[in-house]
Amino acid sequence: EASLERALASMPLRVWRTDQPSPLSAHPNDPGARAAVPTLAAGREFLIVMTVTPPPGTPRAQVDDVLSREAERARDLAARGNLLRLWS
């Protein structure tokens, strides 16, 4: 859980976001994502429900900038094998 918290804390939207992580277990209908990502075998998979709430009056340009940096960080985490699937 400590490495999960470090990854979540490294994301730009964390200042406006609350996270609710839930550990996942294997499911018989999983299409086999674990086999495609060898680094996951040593770790755990979590479902994170995120609620993003920019403060009222936050300029749209600032929100767009943070969203852009969040997307860049998500791509970085995915490339490192820390982020397997992302739905929004």
C-alpha positions in Angstrom: 0.0 0.0 0.0 2.9 2.4 0.6 4.0 2.2 -3.1 0.4 2.8 -4.1 0.2 5.9 -2.0 3.5 7.2 -3.4 2.2 6.7 -7.0 -1.1 8.4 -6.2 0.7 11.3 -4.4 2.9 11.8 -7.4 -0.1 12.6 -9.7 -0.9 16.3 -10.3 -4.6 16.1 -9.7 -4.0 14.8 -6.1 -4.4 18.3 -4.8 -8.0 18.3 -6.0 -8.8 14.6 -5.6 -9.9 12.2 -3.0 -9.0 8.5 -3.6 -10.7 5.3 -2.4 -8.5 2.3 -3.1 -9.8 -1.2 -2.9 -7.5 -4.3 -3.3 -8.7 -6.6 -6.1 -8.4 -10.3 -6.3 -8.4 -12.6 -9.3 -11.7 -13.0 -11.1 -12.6 -16.0 -13.4 -13.7 -13.7 -16.2 -10.5 -11.6 -16.3 -9.2 -11.8 -19.9 -5.7 -12.4 -18.7 -4.2 -9.0 -18.2 -1.9 -10.4 -15.5 -0.1 -12.6 -18.0 0.7 -9.6 -20.2 2.3 -7.6 -17.4 5.0 -9.6 -15.7 5.8 -6.9 -13.1 2.3 -7.2 -11.7 3.0 -10.8 -10.5 5.1 -9.4 -7.6 2.5 -6.8 -6.7 -1.2 -6.2 -6.1 -3.9 -4.7 -8.2 -6.2 -2.0 -6.9 -9.3 -0.3 -8.1 -9.1 3.4 -7.3 -12.2 5.5 -7.3 -11.2 9.1 -7.7 -13.3 12.2 -7.2 -11.8 15.4 -8.6 -13.1 18.7 -7.3 -11.2 21.9 -8.4 -11.9 24.8 -6.0 -14.7 27.1 -7.2 -13.3 29.9 -9.4 -10.3 27.9 -10.6 -9.4 29.3 -14.0 -10.2 26.9 -16.8 -6.6 27.2 -18.1 -5.3 26.0 -14.8 -7.6 23.0 -14.7 -6.6 22.2 -18.3 -2.9 22.4 -17.4 -3.3 20.1 -14.4 -5.4 17.6 -16.5 -2.6 17.6 -19.1 0.1 16.9 -16.5 -2.1 14.2 -15.0 -2.4 12.5 -18.4 1.4 12.7 -18.8 2.0 11.2 -15.4 -0.6 8.4 -16.1 1.3 7.5 -19.3 4.6 7.4 -17.3 3.1 5.1 -14.7 1.6 2.9 -17.4 5.0 2.7 -19.1 6.6 1.6 -15.8 4.0 -1.1 -15.3 2.4 0.6 -12.3 -0.8 1.5 -14.1 -2.5 -1.4 -16.0 -6.0 -0.1 -16.9 -7.6 3.3 -16.7 -11.3 4.1 -17.1 -12.8 7.5 -16.7 
